[in-house]
Amino acid sequence: MSEIREAVRLRYASVAKQLSVIPLHEAEPGAGCCQADGPDCGCSGSYSADELKEIGLSESVSLGCGNPTMLAQLEPGQVVLDLGSGAGLDVLLSARRVGPSGHAYGVDMTDEMLALANANRERAGVANATFLKGSIESIPLPDASVDVVISNCVINLAEDKEAVIAEAFRVLRPGGLFAVADMVELEPLDPGIKARLDTWAGCLSGTIPIDRYHTALVSAGFQDPDFNVHATESMPGVDGKIGSAYIRARKPGGA
């Protein structure tokens, strides 16, 4: 395991342990993308209070930078995959939206997060959700097996973002939708910051410019990539600027 992947794994294992010992409907963890000591990701208020109440979780456990379930416009009967599913918030919300004729999968590499997500699934009584252990650079699902790929402030954590996007394309069915919330680099960050493991695991150093993201999507085969930056942040004492973006693209084909 690379130094970057291990730093990310350790950070989110620690967060999972924090979340496992406090009531999740009122959780306010001190780590993740939306946090007091990191970027303001603009995710506050993006989830429906009624939906959160149904699954007994708070918005803060998403550790995200938006609400990809809203972006995806999910429909009953669809199969959804969440890349880097963490505590399971977006998977459980997706499972509710696609209904019993659909299914929601989450992939995560951190044992502690998988255990927490499964506990949350059982507590919420959601039957049509499955959490898989694996890397988002090598998704443990067959080709053309899902309708929608979502992710929330995770792709920036990956070392090989092009591989992640290529894998998302592979598992999507023809006509399938890529709909993610992620952090992007709007102005070049200081090289010293980019080299730090702690800021990579904190959703800062691993961000890439929108043009590189766009190129990766097109190179993988996606059509019409669209980027909507809904929040920006300049970190104190850090050169450069990052932003929270909603990103959509579609795999060609389908009806």
N, C-alpha and C positions, 0 to 999 in steps of 0.2 A: 504494500500500500504506500502511495506517495506521501510526502510530508504534507502537502496541501489537503489531500483527502483525509488523512489522519487528523489534521487540525480541525477540519469540518466535523468529522465524526465525533471527536471528543467534545467539541462545543455543544453539539446537539444532544449527545448522550447526557451531558450535564443538565441541559435545559429539561430534558425528559424526566430526569430524577427530581428536579424542582417541581415540575407540574404534577408528578405522581403523588406528592404529599400535601397538596393544597386543593381546596374545592375548585374544580375546573370551570364552574360557571362564574367564578369571580377571580380567575387567575390573572396575575399581572407579573409575568416573568421578567427577569432582568437581562435576558439575552435573546438574540434573534434579530431580524431585520428592523422591526419596529420596536425601538427601545430608547430609554433615556440617554444612553451613552453612545448611540449610533445614529444613523440617518433617520430623519423624519420621513417615513415612506408613504405617508398619505393614505394609509389604509383605514384609519378610524372612521367608523360610521358606515362602512360599505356593506355590512351584513345586516340582514333583516333580524330584528329582535325576536320576532315570532319564530323564525326558523331556528335561531340559536337556542331558544327555549325548548323547542321540540327535541333537540339532541342533547340538551343539558351542558352546552359548552359556551364559553365566552369568546368574543372576537380576538382577544389577546393571545389565545393559544395558537392562532394561525401562524404567528411569526412571519407574517407576510407583508406584501407591499400593494395590496389591492384585493379584489374579489373575483377570481377567475370564473367562478360558477355563474356570476352575473354576466360576464363577458361571453361565456359559451352558449347562453340561451338554450339550455338543455331541454330535451323533449322526452316524454315517456317512451320506454323501450330502447333507448340508446345505451351503448356500452362506453363508459368513460374511464380514462386513465389519468391519475394524478402523479406527476413526476416529483419525487421528494415529498411524500405525503405526511411526514411528521406525525403529529398527534391525531391526525385523521379528520380534522374539521371539514376540509373541502370534499373529501371522499364521502363523508356521511351526509353532507348537504346534497351532493350530487346524487347519491343513492336515493334520497327522498324524492328528488326531482325526476329521475328517470323511472321511478316506480318499480313494482315487483316484476314487470316484464323486462326491465333493464338491469344493468349491473355497473358497479363502480369499483375500480381497482386502484390501489395505491402501491407505489414502489418506494422503498426506503432502504438505505444501507445500514441504519443504526438499530441495533437490537432493542435498545431501550425505548426508542420511539415506536417501533413495531409493537412492543408489549403494551405501551400506553394506548396506541391506536386501537388495538384489539380489545382492550379493557373498555375504552370509550364506545366502541361498536356494540359490545355486549350490554353496556349500561343504557345505551340509547335504543336498544332493541331493533337494530338495523340488520336485516338478514341478507340483503343483496349487496354486500360490500366485502371485499377481500383485500388483505394487505400482504404484499409479497416482499421478501427480502431480495435486494439486488441493487445493481448500479444503474443509474439513468443513462449511462453510456453504453449499457448492454442490457436492454429491458427483457425480463424473463416472460415474454408473451410472444405468440406466433405473429407472423406477417398478417397484415390486413385483418386485425382482430378487434379493433376498437373504432368507434365513431368520432370521439372527441378526445384530444389530449389537452389537459390543463396542467398548470404548475403555478406556484406562488412563491416568488422570491427565492428560487432554488437554482435555476440554470446558471445564474451568475456564479454560483459556488463551484460549479464543475470546472475541471481543468480543460477538458476538450469539449467545448460547446458545440463545435461542428458535429462531433460524434453524437451528442445528445439530440441535436436537431435531426440528424440523419436517422437515428433510431425512432424518433417520433414519427417521421415520415413512413418508415417501414411498417410500424404497427397500425397505422391508420388505414382504414378502408378507403377505396376510391371515393372522392368527394368529402373525406373526413376533415374535421376542423382542428387546427392548432390554435388554442386560445389561452394565453398565459399572462400573468403579471410578473414583471421582473425589473430589476434595477439595471440601468444603463449609464454609461459614461457620457456626459454631455460636454464636458471640458476636460482636457487631459489631466489626470491625477499625477501627483508627484511620484517619480519612479521609486523613491524610498518607501512610500506608502504601498505602492503596487507590489513590492517585494515582501511585505510583512504577512506572516501567516495569520496573525490575530485579526488583521483588518480584512483578509480574504474570507475568513470564517464569519466575519461580521457583515458580509454583503457589500463590501466596499471595493477591495482591491481586485476582485474578479470581474468587475463590471467591464463591458466592452462598448465601443461606440455603436450607434444605431446603424451606421453604414456597414459595419462588419456583421452585425446581426442580420441585416437585410440580405447581405451576400450569402451568408450561411443558409438562410431559408431558401433562397432561389437556387443555390447550388444543390441543395438536397432534393429539389423538385417542386417546392411549394409555389403556389400562385398568389399574386396580389398581396404581399405582406403589407400590413398596416400597423403603424405605431402611433399611440396616443400617450404622450407624456402628461400625466395628471398631477405630478408633484415634483418639485426640484429641491435640492438641498446642497448648500455649501457647508462643509464641515469646518468648525473652528480650527484654525491653524493648519489647514490642509489645502494645498493648491488644487484647483480643479472643481468640477461640479458633477454631481450625479443626479439621476432622476428615476422616479417610478413610472413605468410604462405598461400600458396594456398593448399586447401584441397579438394580432390575428393573422392567420394565413390558411390557405386551403390546399389540400391534396387534389390534383386534377382527377376528373372522372366522376362516376356516380350518376344518379338519375338527373 
